[in-house]
Amino acid sequence: MMFRGKEHLVWSLNNYLGLANHPEVRKADAEAAADYGMAYPMGARMMSGNSNHHEALEKDLAAFVGKEDAFLLNYGYQGMVSIIDSLVDRNDVIVYDAESHACIIDGVRLHMGKRYVYQHNDMASLEKQLERAAKLAEQTGGGVLVITEGVFGMSGAQGKIKEIVALKEQYKFRLLIDDAHGFGTMGVSGAGTHEAQNCIDGVDVYFGTFAKSMAGIGAFVASNQTIVNFLRYNMRSQTFAKALPMPMVIGLRKRLELLMNRPELREKLWTIARALQDGLRDRGFDLGVTNTMVTPVFLRGELDEATSLTMDLRENYGIFCSIVLYPVIPKGLIVLRIIPTATHSLEDVQRTLDAYSEVAEKLKAGYYKENKFVLA
Ligand SMILES: Cc1ncc(COP(=O)(O)O)c(C=O)c1O
């Protein structure tokens, strides 16, 4: 990527499969924009905003992720907020993972009934909360909704979907997963984390966004026919908002076709992710608990050191990556978050490993305490 006239190697783009600049995608996007312009359709799905393309995309998505039907959402964030808002009423109880994405937290905030949070990926804590939720639901006559992520986007940890599904033998609940990062990247066919963990049927409501592996905009929710029909007519964010534009929907159909039929794109992503993670671990870097392609590199240092280190990487090594700091993570920790994609090369990996080794040494030696790089 060009940044201020200089070529940079970028590790912070939501483009896992490299579809953003894939020639077939670019062509489909351009042709659809020429055919339809950006204005169509001109209404919400329920009113004048429906089209054969919207319906065909939903049908293909549903079949791909192993559900009966699917419904398109204008944005992932607002879509998830609205799914939660629609699925529960004041008698229902929500049980959710403590490290859930903001869209889950904000959806839960709208809930007028009880909610219990369980410690991140901790099944004993989940069981404790399920017991409390079951007791309460018995009194109110409501149901229990468990919510987690398929792949946690910051740590790279997979949600323990299979273990959660197994708890259905003891507790009555429905499971909603946000698989923003897992859709297109996880599982033998790329269908998602539920496929990777071999528990497709145990997930009652599956959510994926188009903003990561599909390199587009929008999202979808997939489930059985009854739930999808219910959401189609009860999600306020979709009923009262304009449908996804035609060029995006047609472009998404092309992206989905490539995602399903070009496994080499996913294989390339994993080749890069493995080379990167193996290389970093061999050099002694702490990658936390990641068991997916998301690659966080944990370092110790203060906020100003972290800023200088990132600037050093950008200005002197030509490497651009996202940095995560307090208050997202505890004080004194720095996370350099790397998002590998199918468009990276093994040479890019080698260059990054070398650069990371150098800046980590400088950080340890106190170099960034003395050499401040001013943000520019
Ligand atoms: C786990 C998760 N859920 C939902 C979203 C929101 O998706 P979108 O960008 O489509 O609004 C994101 C994107 O950051 C995400 O990481």
The ligand as an ORCA input file, in Angstrom:
! r2SCAN-3c Opt
* xyz 0 1
  C     -16.726    -10.087     16.058
  C     -17.265     -8.984     15.208
  N     -18.596     -8.835     15.107
  C     -19.136     -7.852     14.361
  C     -18.350     -6.942     13.689
  C     -18.993     -5.820     12.935
  O     -19.048     -6.081     11.574
  P     -19.214     -4.928     10.490
  O     -17.873     -4.336     10.258
  O     -19.790     -5.646      9.317
  O     -20.172     -3.899     11.040
  C     -16.961     -7.083     13.748
  C     -16.086     -6.135     13.012
  O     -15.198     -5.538     13.552
  C     -16.402     -8.110     14.532
  O     -15.075     -8.271     14.642
*
